Amino acid sequence: MKFHQNKSTSLTIADAKKEAKRISEYFKTPSKSQERWQGVKKWILVSNIAFASNDDKLKWNKDIKTLFTKLALEIS
């Protein structure tokens, strides 16, 4: 789970991209982080940001959902 507090959908999307990159490194590199992520099936973003426009929703589904799907993680 990731908590996000910035008040911008573009920053929320950028943060989710950074998090996907970090998670992909956790999966690749033998470490305690890799052990923690073994068996994780879902990544949850907690935010008070409303994705008001269809463009924001489309960008989320196209960019972020794709990144996490490649990591075999469901997102919500």
C-alpha positions as CSV (number, residue, x, y, z in Angstrom):
1,M,0.0,0.0,0.0
2,K,1.2,3.5,-0.8
3,F,-0.2,6.7,0.7
4,H,-0.1,9.7,-1.6
5,Q,-0.8,13.3,-0.4
6,N,0.1,15.6,-3.3
7,K,-2.8,17.5,-4.8
8,S,-2.2,16.7,-8.5
9,T,-3.1,13.8,-10.6
10,S,0.1,14.2,-12.7
11,L,2.2,13.9,-9.5
12,T,0.2,10.9,-8.4
13,I,0.8,9.2,-11.7
14,A,4.5,10.1,-11.5
15,D,4.8,8.8,-8.0
16,A,3.1,5.5,-9.0
17,K,5.6,5.2,-11.9
18,K,8.5,5.6,-9.4
19,E,7.0,3.1,-7.1
20,A,6.7,0.5,-9.9
21,K,10.3,1.0,-10.8
22,R,11.3,0.5,-7.1
23,I,9.2,-2.7,-6.9
24,S,10.7,-4.1,-10.1
25,E,14.2,-3.6,-8.5
26,Y,13.0,-5.4,-5.3
27,F,11.9,-8.4,-7.4
28,K,15.3,-8.5,-9.2
29,T,17.7,-8.0,-6.4
30,P,18.2,-10.6,-3.7
31,S,17.6,-8.8,-0.4
32,K,15.1,-8.4,2.5
33,S,12.9,-6.3,0.2
34,Q,12.8,-9.1,-2.3
35,E,11.7,-11.5,0.5
36,R,9.0,-9.0,1.6
37,W,7.6,-8.7,-1.9
38,Q,7.4,-12.5,-2.6
39,G,3.8,-13.5,-2.6
40,V,2.4,-9.9,-2.9
41,K,-0.4,-9.9,-5.5
42,K,-1.9,-6.4,-5.1
43,W,-0.6,-2.8,-4.9
44,I,-3.0,-0.2,-3.4
45,L,-2.6,3.5,-3.7
46,V,-4.4,5.5,-1.0
47,S,-5.0,9.1,-2.0
48,N,-7.6,11.9,-1.8
49,I,-7.0,12.9,-5.4
50,A,-10.0,12.7,-7.7
51,F,-9.3,11.6,-11.2
52,A,-11.8,14.0,-12.6
53,S,-11.0,13.9,-16.3
54,N,-11.2,11.0,-18.7
55,D,-7.7,11.9,-19.7
56,D,-6.4,11.2,-16.2
57,K,-8.3,7.9,-16.0
58,L,-7.0,6.9,-19.5
59,K,-3.4,7.8,-18.5
60,W,-3.7,5.8,-15.3
61,N,-5.0,2.8,-17.1
62,K,-2.5,3.0,-20.0
63,D,0.6,3.9,-18.1
64,I,0.3,2.7,-14.5
65,K,-1.9,-0.3,-14.9
66,T,0.4,-1.6,-17.6
67,L,3.5,-1.2,-15.4
68,F,2.0,-3.1,-12.5
69,T,0.6,-5.8,-14.8
70,K,4.1,-6.4,-16.0
71,L,5.1,-6.9,-12.4
72,A,2.2,-9.4,-12.0
73,L,0.5,-7.1,-9.5
74,E,-3.2,-6.1,-9.5
75,I,-3.6,-2.4,-8.7
76,S,-6.4,-0.4,-7.0
